[in-house]
Amino acid sequence: MLVLSRQRDETIMIGDDVEITVVDIRGDKVRLGISAPRSIQVHRKEVYDAIKRENENAANLKPTDVTDVMEADTKPGKPNDSDVPRDSVVDKSSTKGKKP
């Protein structure tokens, strides 16, 4: 692990695209500003671990684990995409800004 010392308003570069700036220091808390391309996901470690854990759990689902969800989706009285005629779908973006 590389350990660097920085003061407020100083920046660390990771590669050419990621900037980490020390925004504020209060007691034992440091606020960081991170500038990165949208293609790079930036998460706090505890959030990243939770996402990873949920993804692993989802990858380990068995078909029987989702049967109840699939059955609830096809019960009578609950419309799904196939119940809605395509010509009844309105594209609201095409009428934006126009008066009827």
C-alpha positions in Angstrom: 0.0 0.0 0.0 1.2 3.4 -0.9 0.8 6.0 1.9 0.8 9.7 1.0 0.4 12.8 3.1 -1.8 15.6 1.7 -3.1 18.8 3.1 -6.5 20.5 2.4 -7.0 21.3 -1.3 -4.1 19.0 -2.4 -4.8 16.3 -5.0 -3.6 12.8 -5.7 -3.8 11.5 -9.3 -4.6 7.9 -10.1 -3.7 7.3 -13.8 -4.7 10.1 -16.1 -8.4 10.2 -15.3 -8.9 9.9 -11.5 -8.3 12.8 -9.2 -8.7 12.6 -5.4 -8.7 15.9 -3.6 -8.6 16.5 0.2 -11.7 18.8 0.6 -11.8 19.1 4.4 -10.2 17.8 7.5 -12.1 17.9 10.8 -10.6 16.1 13.7 -10.1 12.5 12.7 -12.4 12.8 9.6 -11.1 13.6 6.1 -13.5 14.6 3.3 -12.4 13.6 -0.1 -13.5 14.8 -3.5 -13.2 12.2 -6.3 -13.3 13.1 -10.0 -13.5 10.1 -12.3 -15.0 9.2 -15.6 -18.5 7.8 -15.4 -17.2 4.4 -16.6 -15.3 4.1 -13.3 -17.5 3.1 -10.4 -16.6 4.9 -7.1 -18.1 3.6 -3.8 -17.3 3.6 -0.2 -15.8 0.3 0.8 -18.8 -0.8 2.9 -21.1 0.0 0.0 -18.9 -1.9 -2.5 -18.9 -4.9 -0.2 -22.7 -4.9 0.1 -23.1 -4.6 -3.7 -20.6 -7.5 -4.2 -22.4 -9.6 -1.6 -25.8 -9.0 -3.2 -24.5 -9.8 -6.6 -23.0 -13.1 -5.3 -26.3 -14.0 -3.7 -28.2 -13.2 -6.9 -25.8 -15.3 -8.9 -26.4 -18.3 -6.6 -30.2 -18.2 -6.9 -31.9 -21.5 -7.9 -34.9 -21.5 -10.3 -37.1 -22.5 -7.3 -36.1 -19.3 -5.5 -37.8 -17.1 -8.0 -40.8 -19.3 -8.8 -43.1 -17.3 -6.4 -42.1 -14.0 -8.1 -42.7 -15.4 -11.6 -46.1 -16.8 -10.6 -47.1 -13.4 -9.0 -46.3 -11.6 -12.2 -48.6 -13.8 -14.3 -51.6 -13.9 -11.9 -55.0 -12.8 -13.4 -55.8 -9.2 -12.8 -52.2 -8.0 -12.9 -51.3 -6.6 -16.3 -48.0 -7.4 -17.8 -46.4 -6.1 -21.0 -48.2 -8.6 -23.2 -51.6 -7.4 -21.9 -51.0 -3.8 -23.1 -51.6 -3.2 -26.8 -48.6 -1.6 -28.4 -50.7 1.1 -30.1 -52.0 2.3 -26.7 -48.5 3.3 -25.5 -48.0 7.0 -25.8 -44.6 8.5 -26.4 -44.8 11.7 -24.2 -41.5 13.0 -25.5 -43.0 13.6 -28.9 -45.7 15.9 -27.4 -43.4 17.8 -25.1 -43.7 21.6 -25.5 -46.7 21.2 -28.0 -50.2 22.4 -27.1 -53.0 20.0 -28.1 
